[in-house]
Amino acid sequence: MKARIKTILILIAAFLIYSCSREIKPEEIEPHDICYLCKMAISQLNFATEIVTPAGEVYKFDDIGCMIEFKRMKGLPKGSVMFVRDFYSEEWVKIEEAYFVRSEKIQTPMNYFIATFKTRESLQKFLEEYGGEEFPYEQIEIKILK
């Protein structure tokens, strides 16, 4: 009986360690995917964003503004990760590690006019091409709700 309890406790501990240490990664956008908030097709991959919860739920959005509005309205489970894409390479990046520019010289799917970047070099290239206002992650909600 004690061996059985010990085995169960070891299995529970292993499960907890595995589930807590598992890295949350973004899911690729498929041609049939639609924005969870506005229900429009996700057709411009460089503006696509995602929220992935610790339970593995994935919410896909066509514009960073839709994702931020969703977060504000619904809240997110602790440990959820928000992902954005680099404007040029379309590589995924965690939102808190990204660089941001607001420029009305670009047309985003829902007219939030925000482009995101994985590197400072990408951001600089964008500013040279389109201009705009760089801002930190901490101001994202202010820029969205403007």
N, C-alpha and C positions, 0 to 999 in steps of 0.2 A: 504494500500500500504506500509506504513512504517513497519507494523508488518511483512509483507512478506519479505521485505528487511532484517529486523532484523533476521528473521528465517533463511534466506539464509546465512547471515554472520555467524550465530552461527553454522550452518552445515559445512560451509567451515572451520571455526576455529577448530571444533571438528575433522574434517578429517585431517587437518594439524597436530594437536596434536597427533592423533592416528598414522599417518604415520611416524612422526618423532620419536616417542617414541617406535615404534615397534622394538624389538630386532631381528637382523638378525641371523639366525641359519643355520647350514649346512644341506644339504639334504643327506639322506642315499644313498649309492652306490648300484645300482641294478645290477643283473647279466648281463644285456644287455648293461650297460653303457660303453662308450668308451672315451678315452682321447680326449678332445676338440682340442688339438694341434697335437699330433702325430697319432691319430686315432686308437691306439691300445686298446685292451680290458683292462679294469681296473680289474686285477685279483689278485693283491697283496694289500689287503686293508690297510696294515700298511704303505704303501707308497702313498696312495691316497691323493689328495688334492682338494680343491674347492675354487672358488671365488663366492661369492653371492653379487649381486648388490642391492642397495636400491629398485630398481624396481622389485626385485624378480628373476632376471635372475640368473641361476646357470651354472657355467662352471666347469666341472669335469676334473681332470687330473690324469694320472697314476703315475706321478713322480713329485716331487717338482720342478725339473728343467723345466719341461714342463710349469708349472704354472708361474714360474718366467720369462721364455722366452715369454710367452703370454702377461704377464703384461708389459714387456719391449717393445714389438712390438705394442700392441694395446692401452696401457694405461687403466686406470680403472676409472669409474665414481666416483665422490666424495662420500664417505660413503660406498664404497664397502668393504667387509671383506674377507680376505684370511684365509682359514682354512687348518690345517695339522692334521695328526693323530699321536698319541703316538705309537711308534714302537712296544711296547708290548701289551698294552690294546686296541689299535685301537680307543681310545676315541678321539673325535674331540677337537681341541684347536685352538684358534686364533693365527695366525702366530707370532704376536708380543709378545705373552705370552709363546711361545714354547722355548725349548732348542734344540740345533743343534749339530750334530757331522758329520764330514766327515771321512769315513773309507772305504778304498778299499777292506776290508775284507768282505764286504757285497755286494750282487748283487742287485742293484735297477733296476726297469724296463727299464730305459733309461740311465743307467750307470752314474748317477750324484753322486752316492755313499754317499748320505746325508740321515741320519735318524733323525727323529724329536721326541721330548719327551714332555709330559705334566708336568712331575715333575723332579726335580733334582735327585731323587732316581732312576727313570727309566734311566736317562742319565748315572748315575754312574754304574748301572748294565750293561749297554751296553758297557761302556768303559772297564769294567773288563772282559767281554766276548770277545769283538772284537777289543778293542783299537780304536785309531783314534784321530782326532783333534776337540776339542770343539770350537765353535765360536758363537758370538752373532748374533742376528737377523740383525743388521745393516750391517753385512758382507755377507749376503745371496747372493746378486747379484754377488759379487766378487768371491765367491766359485762356483757359477753356471757357470759363464762365464770363469772360469779358463781353 
